Amino acid sequence: MPVPAAVRFRAACPDCRGRFELAAGALRLAIGASRRTTFYTFTCPQCAAPVRKPAGERIIELLTGGGVRTLRLHATP
């Protein structure tokens, strides 16, 4: 299913408290085996701080549906 090019996500920076919209290409999603290892990341466009936030099921659904690049983390045996 093609993703519309105009998909934007609202985000906020915990460092500078800035609020902004990001294109799908500015976000990365990592899906791990637990809540601690499932998160999304981006760089704040206002203060350049790296931001990492937890991603629950709804966030995962929205980000993957919007075309955000996803990395699946696998546990090593």
KEROTOR-938010 format. One line per 5 residues: number of its first residue (from 1); for each residue x, y, z of N, C-alpha, C, O. Coordinates in Angstrom, 2 decimals, padded with zeros to 5 digits, always signed. Layout:
N
NUM	X:Y:Z:X:Y:Z:X:Y:Z:X:Y:Z; ...
This chain:
77
1	+000.84:-001.18:+000.00:+000.00:+000.00:+000.00:+000.89:+001.25:+000.00:+001.68:+001.42:+000.93; +000.80:+002.11:-000.98:+001.62:+003.31:-001.05:+001.28:+004.28:+000.09:+000.13:+004.39:+000.51; +002.31:+004.97:+000.56:+002.14:+005.95:+001.64:+002.13:+007.33:+001.02:+003.01:+007.66:+000.21; +001.14:+008.18:+001.38:+001.12:+009.54:+000.85:+002.38:+010.30:+001.26:+002.84:+010.18:+002.39; +002.92:+011.08:+000.35:+004.16:+011.82:+000.59:+004.01:+012.88:+001.68:+005.00:+013.29:+002.28
6	+002.80:+013.35:+001.92:+002.58:+014.45:+002.85:+002.35:+014.01:+004.29:+001.93:+014.82:+005.12; +002.61:+012.74:+004.63:+002.40:+012.28:+006.00:+003.38:+013.01:+006.92:+004.59:+013.02:+006.68; +002.84:+013.61:+007.99:+003.65:+014.32:+008.97:+003.22:+013.85:+010.35:+002.05:+013.50:+010.57; +004.15:+013.84:+011.28:+003.88:+013.39:+012.63:+004.18:+014.51:+013.61:+005.21:+015.18:+013.51; +003.27:+014.72:+014.56:+003.51:+015.72:+015.60:+004.45:+015.12:+016.64:+004.30:+013.97:+017.03
11	+005.40:+015.92:+017.07:+006.37:+015.47:+018.06:+006.74:+016.63:+018.97:+006.46:+017.79:+018.69; +007.37:+016.28:+020.09:+007.83:+017.29:+021.03:+009.19:+016.86:+021.58:+009.49:+015.68:+021.69; +009.99:+017.84:+021.92:+011.32:+017.59:+022.47:+011.29:+017.77:+023.99:+010.87:+018.81:+024.48; +011.74:+016.76:+024.73:+011.77:+016.90:+026.19:+012.86:+017.86:+026.67:+012.78:+018.36:+027.80; +013.87:+018.13:+025.85:+014.96:+019.04:+026.26:+014.56:+020.50:+026.15:+014.60:+021.24:+027.14
16	+014.17:+020.93:+024.95:+013.85:+022.34:+024.74:+012.35:+022.62:+024.81:+011.92:+023.77:+024.75; +011.56:+021.56:+024.92:+010.09:+021.64:+024.98:+009.46:+022.17:+023.68:+008.31:+022.61:+023.67; +010.23:+022.12:+022.61:+009.71:+022.54:+021.31:+008.65:+021.55:+020.80:+008.72:+020.36:+021.08; +007.70:+022.06:+020.04:+006.67:+021.24:+019.41:+006.74:+021.50:+017.92:+006.89:+022.65:+017.49; +006.65:+020.42:+017.12:+006.85:+020.56:+015.69:+006.25:+019.36:+014.98:+005.77:+018.43:+015.63
21	+006.29:+019.37:+013.66:+005.87:+018.24:+012.84:+007.08:+017.72:+012.09:+007.93:+018.48:+011.64; +007.15:+016.39:+011.97:+008.26:+015.74:+011.29:+007.74:+014.87:+010.16:+006.69:+014.24:+010.29; +008.48:+014.82:+009.07:+008.17:+013.89:+007.98:+008.59:+012.49:+008.42:+009.40:+012.34:+009.34; +008.04:+011.48:+007.77:+008.35:+010.09:+008.11:+009.85:+009.81:+008.04:+010.36:+009.02:+008.83; +010.54:+010.44:+007.12:+011.97:+010.22:+006.96:+012.82:+010.72:+008.11:+013.99:+010.35:+008.22
26	+012.25:+011.56:+008.98:+012.99:+012.11:+010.11:+012.90:+011.21:+011.34:+013.58:+011.46:+012.35; +012.08:+010.18:+011.27:+011.87:+009.29:+012.41:+012.40:+007.90:+012.12:+012.48:+007.49:+010.96; +012.78:+007.17:+013.16:+013.18:+005.77:+013.08:+012.45:+005.03:+014.17:+012.31:+005.53:+015.29; +011.97:+003.84:+013.86:+011.25:+003.00:+014.81:+012.03:+001.72:+015.03:+012.44:+001.06:+014.07; +012.25:+001.37:+016.28:+012.91:+000.10:+016.63:+011.91:-000.75:+017.40:+011.34:-000.30:+018.39
31	+011.70:-001.96:+016.93:+010.76:-002.87:+017.58:+011.54:-004.03:+018.18:+012.16:-004.82:+017.46; +011.51:-004.12:+019.50:+012.23:-005.17:+020.21:+011.28:-006.16:+020.85:+010.08:-006.15:+020.59; +011.83:-007.00:+021.70:+011.06:-008.05:+022.35:+010.29:-007.56:+023.58:+009.43:-008.26:+024.09; +010.60:-006.35:+024.05:+009.93:-005.83:+025.24:+009.58:-004.36:+025.04:+009.95:-003.74:+024.05; +008.87:-003.83:+026.02:+008.53:-002.40:+025.95:+009.78:-001.53:+026.04:+009.85:-000.46:+025.43
36	+010.76:-002.00:+026.79:+012.00:-001.24:+026.96:+012.80:-001.15:+025.67:+013.55:-000.19:+025.46; +012.64:-002.15:+024.81:+013.41:-002.18:+023.57:+012.57:-001.83:+022.34:+012.98:-002.09:+021.21; +011.41:-001.24:+022.57:+010.56:-000.78:+021.47:+010.40:+000.72:+021.63:+009.81:+001.20:+022.60; +010.92:+001.47:+020.65:+010.97:+002.92:+020.78:+011.09:+003.56:+019.40:+011.35:+002.89:+018.41; +010.89:+004.89:+019.37:+011.17:+005.64:+018.14:+012.12:+006.76:+018.48:+012.18:+007.23:+019.62
41	+012.87:+007.18:+017.48:+013.87:+008.22:+017.68:+013.77:+009.29:+016.59:+013.28:+009.05:+015.49; +014.26:+010.47:+016.94:+014.40:+011.56:+015.98:+015.36:+012.58:+016.58:+015.66:+012.53:+017.77; +015.82:+013.49:+015.76:+016.64:+014.60:+016.22:+015.77:+015.84:+016.25:+015.10:+016.16:+015.27; +015.79:+016.54:+017.37:+014.97:+017.76:+017.50:+015.43:+018.79:+016.47:+016.61:+019.14:+016.44; +014.52:+019.29:+015.65:+014.91:+020.29:+014.65:+015.19:+021.67:+015.26:+015.75:+022.54:+014.58
46	+014.82:+021.88:+016.52:+015.04:+023.18:+017.15:+016.34:+023.25:+017.95:+017.05:+024.26:+017.89; +016.67:+022.17:+018.70:+017.88:+022.22:+019.54:+018.90:+021.13:+019.17:+019.97:+021.07:+019.77; +018.58:+020.29:+018.20:+019.45:+019.22:+017.70:+019.70:+018.09:+018.71:+020.62:+017.30:+018.51; +018.91:+018.01:+019.77:+019.06:+016.94:+020.75:+018.53:+015.63:+020.17:+017.50:+015.62:+019.48; +019.22:+014.52:+020.43:+018.66:+013.22:+020.04:+017.52:+012.87:+021.00:+017.67:+013.00:+022.21
51	+016.40:+012.42:+020.46:+015.23:+012.11:+021.27:+014.86:+010.64:+021.07:+014.81:+010.15:+019.94; +014.60:+009.95:+022.17:+014.16:+008.55:+022.14:+012.92:+008.44:+023.02:+012.95:+008.82:+024.19; +011.84:+007.92:+022.44:+010.58:+007.80:+023.18:+010.04:+006.39:+023.03:+010.24:+005.75:+021.99; +009.34:+005.89:+024.06:+008.76:+004.56:+023.97:+007.65:+004.51:+022.92:+006.98:+005.51:+022.66; +007.47:+003.34:+022.33:+006.44:+003.18:+021.30:+005.55:+002.01:+021.67:+005.97:+000.85:+021.64
56	+004.31:+002.32:+022.02:+003.32:+001.29:+022.28:+002.70:+000.81:+020.98:+003.09:+001.24:+019.89; +001.73:-000.06:+021.09:+001.11:-000.65:+019.90:+000.51:+000.39:+018.96:+000.68:+000.29:+017.74; -000.17:+001.38:+019.50:-000.81:+002.41:+018.66:+000.23:+003.25:+017.92:+000.07:+003.55:+016.74; +001.29:+003.62:+018.62:+002.36:+004.40:+017.98:+003.02:+003.58:+016.88:+003.29:+004.11:+015.80; +003.28:+002.31:+017.14:+003.87:+001.44:+016.12:+002.98:+001.39:+014.89:+003.46:+001.48:+013.76
61	+001.69:+001.24:+015.10:+000.74:+001.18:+013.99:+000.76:+002.48:+013.17:+000.79:+002.44:+011.94; +000.75:+003.61:+013.85:+000.74:+004.90:+013.15:+002.05:+005.13:+012.38:+002.02:+005.57:+011.23; +003.18:+004.84:+013.02:+004.46:+005.09:+012.37:+004.70:+004.16:+011.19:+005.14:+004.61:+010.13; +004.42:+002.88:+011.35:+004.62:+001.96:+010.23:+003.65:+002.27:+009.09:+004.02:+002.18:+007.92; +002.42:+002.62:+009.43:+001.43:+002.98:+008.41:+001.79:+004.26:+007.68:+001.37:+004.47:+006.54
66	+002.56:+005.12:+008.34:+002.96:+006.39:+007.74:+004.29:+006.33:+007.01:+004.77:+007.35:+006.51; +004.89:+005.15:+006.94:+006.11:+005.01:+006.16:+007.42:+005.21:+006.91:+008.47:+005.37:+006.28; +007.39:+005.22:+008.24:+008.62:+005.38:+009.02:+009.46:+004.12:+008.90:+008.95:+003.00:+009.01; +010.76:+004.30:+008.68:+011.67:+003.15:+008.58:+011.71:+002.41:+009.91:+011.81:+003.02:+010.97; +011.63:+001.09:+009.82:+011.54:+000.25:+011.01:+012.69:-000.73:+011.09:+013.05:-001.37:+010.10
71	+013.25:-000.85:+012.28:+014.30:-001.82:+012.55:+013.74:-002.82:+013.55:+013.27:-002.44:+014.62; +013.78:-004.09:+013.21:+013.31:-005.13:+014.14:+014.52:-005.69:+014.86:+015.43:-006.23:+014.25; +014.50:-005.54:+016.18:+015.60:-006.01:+017.01:+015.35:-007.47:+017.38:+014.24:-007.83:+017.79; +016.35:-008.30:+017.24:+016.22:-009.73:+017.56:+017.15:-010.06:+018.71:+018.29:-009.60:+018.76; +016.64:-010.86:+019.64:+017.48:-011.32:+020.74:+018.43:-012.39:+020.25:+018.06:-013.21:+019.40
76	+019.64:-012.39:+020.76:+020.59:-013.43:+020.37:+020.44:-014.60:+021.34:+020.27:-014.40:+022.54; +020.52:-015.82:+020.82:+020.33:-017.00:+021.68:+021.47:-017.21:+022.64:+021.44:-018.16:+023.42
